[in-house]
Amino acid sequence: MVNPDVVYTGNTTTVTGFGFDAFGDGQYIANITIGGILVAEDVTHEDLYSGVKVIVPSLPIDEHKVVVTTDTGVVGESTITILKTTTVVADPSSTLRASQVTITGSYFTAQDGVDVTVIIKNDTHIVYNSTAAGKALTLDVNGTFVDTYFVPANLALGEYIVNATDANGLTAETILNVVALDVDITTGKAYYWIGDTGGFVLISVAPAQGYVDIYDSNGMFIDQVVFDIETWVWNKALSAYTYPLGRTGFQIFNDFSNTNATDAPYTWAAVFDDADDYVFYDGAFPVYTRVSDDAGTSGNESPETGTSGGSGGGLTTDDVKDLINDALDGVTTGSKGDKGDKGDKGDSGSSGSSGSSGATGATGAKGETGPAGATGAKGDAGQDADTNSVISAIVIAVVALAVGAVAAFLAITMRRKIAN
């Protein structure tokens, strides 16, 4: 019997057995394996009967056999399930020379103070041994440890194996790549407008420290973006390291001389550290200036669309006041006197909004008789009814919906003015 039988590597479990005494004299010794790995040997009858504590070895996540074999040939089996297994991680997994790598181990022997050794090697020689380097690495109660390795500036480029093994034989390996710097750096957009915030997209074989300076079309320095080692993120889809775009922002300041960006683009120059050397990159990007015309219409000149967008024209405040005055004139000239025409609701003008209350002249009626015309207004000037009534209806509808109480206030004020 195994208890517990669902564990992590590095945990302790107890193996108990009986009935292994083939001759009935209790004279035997046994070995215990988990997943084929020896975890206890020379176990006596008494030990096995009372329970033998063993450490779960480094095995894959799966169900494994627990086998007890005596020297008399008696074999007993059980099973154990491993949910977490021994691992070692190098961060970053690809690095430049003259940089630091953090090595973290997990699910080793879950006992405080157990020794562990880290070795880094390639096919020909060992380049790092934590014990030989004088480091006394030990595990904590969770079976974890952390070590650091500084990659020499003259270390040969290539692939290295990182191995960690503790005093109880739990072990794990990973790969560390030592590479030469290679950064793909571009701006976040193909072009920018004056006043925009720009950014850079960076993809690299390894995290790198550096900076990029940005210059306007006159060659004047305008901003700098700094890149640090810690901010790079491993991108699994690209199998490379990327730098968060939001951490690369720079401001594009006003440059009145830059009226034609294709003739005078902004430029940038980047410098990255690579061991005892530097790697340089540079590039350029167009920046366009927003323009406006004399009619109050504004837009943007862009290489794709030419002049786009804008606003201007439309009704002024005085226009609105005049239309409201026209509407109020209809109210004060007896428009309610023709209340009998209310039955012609369907003929109350193209706006239809005042058909049910034609008596109020809400459509800007101004006529004395209030007959004909699309709005039932201006009987003596029916030829203007279609155009004026539509404009008046639109204005009144907007005032009623958008400013509610303000429209009422303006109406009262205008009545007083007319009365005076």
C-alpha positions in Angstrom: 0.0 0.0 0.0 1.2 3.5 -0.8 0.0 6.6 1.2 -0.4 9.2 -0.2 -0.7 7.8 -3.7 -1.3 11.2 -5.4 1.8 13.3 -5.0 4.4 15.8 -6.5 8.0 14.7 -7.1 10.1 15.5 -4.0 7.2 14.6 -1.7 7.5 11.9 0.9 5.2 8.9 0.7 4.9 5.7 2.8 5.1 2.2 1.4 3.6 -0.6 3.6 3.7 -4.3 2.8 3.0 -7.7 4.3 2.8 -11.3 3.2 6.3 -11.2 1.6 7.6 -13.9 4.1 7.9 -16.9 1.7 9.3 -19.2 4.4 7.4 -17.8 7.4 10.6 -16.9 9.3 10.6 -13.2 8.5 14.1 -13.5 7.2 14.2 -11.4 4.0 15.3 -8.0 2.7 13.6 -6.0 0.0 14.1 -3.2 -2.4 11.5 -0.6 -3.4 11.3 1.2 -6.8 8.9 3.9 -8.1 8.7 4.1 -11.8 11.8 1.8 -12.1 13.9 4.1 -9.9 15.3 2.7 -6.7 14.0 4.7 -3.7 14.8 2.2 -0.8 17.0 -0.8 -0.4 17.8 -3.5 2.2 14.4 -3.0 3.7 13.6 -5.6 6.5 10.4 -7.4 7.2 9.8 -5.2 10.3 10.4 -2.0 8.3 8.1 -2.9 5.5 5.3 -4.0 7.9 5.4 -0.7 9.8 5.9 1.4 6.7 8.9 2.8 4.9 9.0 6.5 4.1 10.5 7.2 0.6 10.9 10.4 -1.5 9.1 10.4 -4.8 11.8 10.7 -7.5 11.9 12.8 -10.7 9.4 11.2 -13.0 7.0 12.5 -15.6 3.5 13.5 -14.7 1.6 10.2 -14.9 0.7 7.0 -13.0 3.7 4.9 -12.0 4.3 1.4 -10.5 5.5 1.0 -7.0 7.3 -2.4 -6.7 8.6 -4.2 -3.7 11.0 -7.1 -4.5 12.5 -9.4 -1.8 15.7 -11.4 -2.0 13.6 -14.5 -1.9 11.9 -13.6 -5.2 8.6 -12.3 -3.8 7.2 -9.3 -5.7 4.4 -6.9 -4.7 3.0 -3.9 -6.7 0.9 -0.8 -6.2 0.6 2.5 -8.1 1.2 6.2 -7.4 0.1 9.2 -9.5 2.4 12.2 -10.0 0.7 15.6 -10.5 3.8 17.9 -10.6 7.3 17.0 -11.6 10.9 18.3 -11.1 11.7 21.3 -13.3 14.5 23.8 -13.8 14.0 27.1 -15.7 16.6 29.5 -17.1 15.3 33.1 -17.5 15.9 34.3 -20.1 16.2 31.1 -22.0 18.1 33.0 -24.8 20.6 35.6 -23.5 23.4 37.8 -24.7 26.9 37.6 -23.4 27.8 39.8 -20.4 24.3 39.4 -19.0 22.7 37.7 -16.1 20.5 34.6 -16.1 18.2 33.5 -13.3 17.9 29.7 -12.7 14.9 28.5 -10.7 14.2 24.9 -9.6 10.9 23.5 -8.5 9.6 20.1 -7.1 12.9 18.9 -5.9 13.2 17.2 -2.4 10.6 19.0 -0.3 12.9 19.4 2.7 14.6 22.5 4.0 18.3 22.6 3.7 18.9 19.8 1.2 21.9 20.6 -1.0 21.5 21.2 -4.8 24.1 21.8 -7.5 23.7 23.6 -10.8 25.9 22.8 -13.7 26.0 24.6 -17.1 27.8 22.8 -20.0 27.9 22.3 -23.7 29.2 19.3 -25.7 32.8 20.0 -24.8 33.1 21.4 -21.4 31.5 22.7 -18.2 31.3 26.5 -18.0 29.6 26.7 -14.6 29.3 24.6 -11.4 27.6 26.3 -8.5 29.4 24.2 -5.9 32.8 24.7 -7.5 32.0 28.4 -7.6 31.6 28.4 -3.8 27.8 28.7 -3.8 26.0 26.7 -1.1 22.7 26.2 -2.8 20.0 24.5 -0.7 16.3 23.7 -1.1 13.4 25.1 0.9 10.5 23.1 2.4 8.7 23.3 -0.9 11.7 21.8 -2.9 12.6 25.1 -4.7 15.8 27.1 -5.1 17.0 30.2 -7.1 20.5 30.7 -8.5 22.0 33.4 -10.8 24.6 32.9 -13.5 26.5 35.8 -15.1 27.3 34.9 -18.7 30.9 35.8 -19.5 31.5 38.4 -22.2 33.9 36.0 -24.0 31.7 32.9 -23.8 31.2 31.1 -27.1 27.9 31.5 -28.7 25.7 28.4 -28.9 23.4 26.1 -26.9 24.1 25.0 -23.3 22.5 22.5 -21.0 21.5 23.7 -17.5 21.3 20.8 -15.1 20.2 20.9 -11.4 20.5 17.8 -9.1 19.8 17.6 -5.4 21.4 15.4 -2.7 18.6 12.8 -3.1 19.1 12.4 -6.8 16.1 14.5 -8.0 17.2 16.2 -11.2 16.0 18.3 -14.1 17.5 20.0 -17.2 16.7 22.9 -19.6 18.4 24.7 -22.5 20.2 28.0 -22.4 21.0 29.7 -25.7 23.8 32.3 -25.8 23.3 34.5 -28.9 24.5 37.6 -30.7 22.1 40.5 -30.6 19.7 40.8 -33.4 16.8 43.3 -33.0 14.0 44.0 -35.4 12.8 47.5 -34.6 10.1 49.5 -36.4 7.7 52.3 -35.6 4.2 51.2 -34.5 2.6 53.0 -37.5 3.6 53.7 -41.1 3.2 57.5 -40.4 2.1 59.9 -37.7 0.5 63.3 -37.3 2.0 66.3 -35.5 1.0 66.0 -31.9 0.6 62.2 -31.9 2.3 59.8 -29.5 4.4 57.3 -31.4 5.8 54.0 -30.4 8.3 51.2 -31.5 7.7 47.5 -32.1 10.8 45.5 -31.0 11.4 41.8 -31.6 14.7 40.3 -30.4 16.5 37.0 -30.0 17.2 38.0 -26.4 16.4 40.8 -24.0 18.7 43.7 -24.6 19.4 47.0 -22.9 19.5 50.2 -25.0 17.7 53.3 -26.2 16.4 55.1 -29.3 16.7 58.8 -30.0 14.0 60.6 -32.2 14.8 63.6 -34.3 12.5 66.0 -36.2 12.8 66.9 -39.9 15.4 69.6 -39.0 17.5 67.0 -37.2 16.7 68.4 -33.8 16.4 65.9 -30.9 12.8 65.7 -29.7 12.6 62.5 -27.5 14.3 59.4 -26.2 12.9 55.9 -25.3 14.9 53.7 -23.0 14.7 49.8 -23.1 15.6 47.8 -20.0 16.4 44.1 -19.6 13.5 43.3 -17.3 10.6 44.5 -19.4 11.1 42.2 -22.4 8.5 39.4 -22.7 8.8 36.0 -24.3 6.4 35.7 -27.2 5.7 32.0 -27.8 4.0 32.6 -31.1 7.1 34.4 -32.5 9.6 32.3 -30.6 11.3 35.6 -29.7 11.3 38.3 -27.1 9.1 41.4 -27.6 9.0 44.8 -25.8 5.5 46.1 -24.8 4.4 48.8 -27.3 2.9 50.8 -24.4 6.4 51.2 -22.9 7.9 52.7 -26.0 5.9 55.9 -26.4 7.4 59.2 -27.6 5.9 62.5 -28.4 5.9 64.1 -31.8 6.2 67.8 -31.2 5.1 70.6 -33.5 7.4 71.3 -36.4 6.2 74.1 -38.6 8.9 73.6 -41.2 7.6 70.0 -41.8 5.0 70.9 -44.4 5.9 68.1 -46.7 7.0 65.1 -44.6 7.9 63.0 -47.6 10.7 65.5 -48.3 11.8 65.8 -44.7 10.9 62.8 -42.6 11.5 62.3 -38.9 14.4 60.0 -38.1 15.5 57.7 -35.2 18.7 56.1 -34.1 18.9 53.1 -31.7 21.8 51.8 -29.7 21.9 48.4 -27.8 24.5 46.8 -25.6 25.9 43.5 -26.8 28.6 42.2 -24.4 31.6 44.6 -24.8 30.2 46.0 -28.0 27.3 48.0 -29.3 24.8 47.4 -32.0 23.3 50.3 -34.0 20.0 50.6 -35.8 18.4 53.6 -37.5 15.3 54.5 -39.6 12.8 57.1 -40.6 9.1 57.7 -40.7 6.9 60.4 -42.2 5.0 62.9 -40.1 2.2 65.0 -41.6 0.7 68.3 -40.5 -3.0 68.9 -40.0 -4.2 71.9 -42.0 -7.3 74.1 -42.1 -9.0 76.3 -44.7 -10.4 79.8 -44.5 -14.0 78.6 -44.5 -13.6 77.0 -41.1 -13.4 73.5 -42.5 -10.5 71.5 -41.0 -9.0 68.2 -42.2 -5.9 66.2 -42.4 -3.5 65.7 -45.3 -2.5 62.1 -45.5 -0.7 60.1 -48.2 -3.6 57.7 -48.5 -6.6 60.0 -48.5 -5.5 63.5 -49.3 -7.5 66.1 -47.4 -10.1 64.3 -45.2 -12.7 65.2 -42.7 -13.6 68.6 -41.4 -16.4 70.7 -40.0 -17.8 74.1 -40.9 -20.8 76.0 -42.2 -24.2 75.1 -40.6 -26.5 77.3 -38.6 -25.2 80.0 -36.4 -26.7 81.1 -33.1 -28.3 84.1 -34.8 -29.9 81.8 -37.4 -31.5 79.8 -34.7 -32.8 82.9 -32.9 -34.3 84.2 -36.2 -36.1 81.0 -36.8 -37.5 81.0 -33.2 -38.6 84.6 -33.7 -40.5 83.5 -36.9 -42.1 80.7 -35.0 -43.1 83.1 -32.1 -44.6 85.6 -34.6 -47.0 82.9 -35.6 -47.9 82.4 -32.0 -48.8 86.0 -31.4 -50.7 86.7 -34.6 -53.8 84.7 -33.8 -52.7 81.4 -35.2 -54.9 79.8 -32.6 -57.9 81.5 -34.3 -58.0 78.9 -37.0 -58.4 76.0 -34.5 -61.2 74.7 -36.7 -58.6 73.6 -39.2 -57.3 71.0 -36.8 -59.2 68.3 -38.7 -56.7 68.7 -41.5 -54.1 67.0 -39.4 -52.6 65.1 -42.4 -52.0 68.4 -44.2 -50.0 70.0 -41.4 -46.8 70.3 -43.3 -43.9 68.0 -44.2 -42.7 67.9 -40.6 -45.9 66.3 -39.3 -44.8 67.1 -35.9 -47.3 69.9 -35.3 -50.2 68.4 -37.1 -52.0 67.5 -33.9 -51.5 70.9 -32.4 -51.8 73.2 -35.4 -53.5 75.6 -33.2 -50.3 76.5 -31.5 -48.4 77.5 -34.6 -45.5 75.3 -33.5 -44.4 74.9 -37.1 -43.6 78.6 -37.4 -46.9 79.7 -38.9 -47.1 83.4 -39.5 -50.1 83.9 -41.8 -53.3 85.7 -40.9 -55.6 82.9 -42.0 -53.3 79.9 -41.5 -54.7 78.0 -44.6 -52.8 76.0 -47.2 -49.2 75.5 -47.6 -47.3 72.5 -46.3 -47.4 73.7 -42.8 -50.8 75.3 -42.7 -49.0 78.6 -42.2 -48.5 81.9 -44.0 -51.7 81.8 -45.9 -50.8 85.0 -47.7 -47.4 83.6 -48.7 -48.0 80.0 -49.5 -45.2 80.0 -52.0 -42.7 80.0 -49.1 -44.4 77.4 -47.0 -42.5 74.3 -48.1 -39.0 75.7 -47.5 -39.7 77.9 -44.5 -41.9 75.4 -42.7 -39.4 72.5 -43.1 -36.6 74.7 -41.7 -38.8 76.0 -38.8 -40.0 72.4 -38.0 -36.5 71.1 -37.9 -35.2 73.9 -35.7 -38.2 73.6 -33.3 -37.8 69.8 -33.0 -34.1 70.2 -32.2 -34.8 72.8 -29.6 -37.6 70.7 -28.1 -35.5 67.6 -27.8 -32.1 68.9 -27.0 -32.7 71.9 -24.8 -36.2 71.4 -23.4 -36.7 74.0 -20.7 -34.2 76.3 -22.4 -36.5 76.4 -25.5 -39.5 77.3 -23.3 -37.5 80.1 -21.7 -36.5 81.5 -25.0 -40.1 81.4 -26.2 -41.3 83.4 -23.2 -38.5 85.9 -23.7 -39.3 86.4 -27.3 -43.0 86.9 -26.6 -42.1 89.7 -24.2 -39.9 91.3 -26.8 -42.6 91.1 -29.4 -45.1 92.5 -26.9 -42.8 95.4 -26.2 
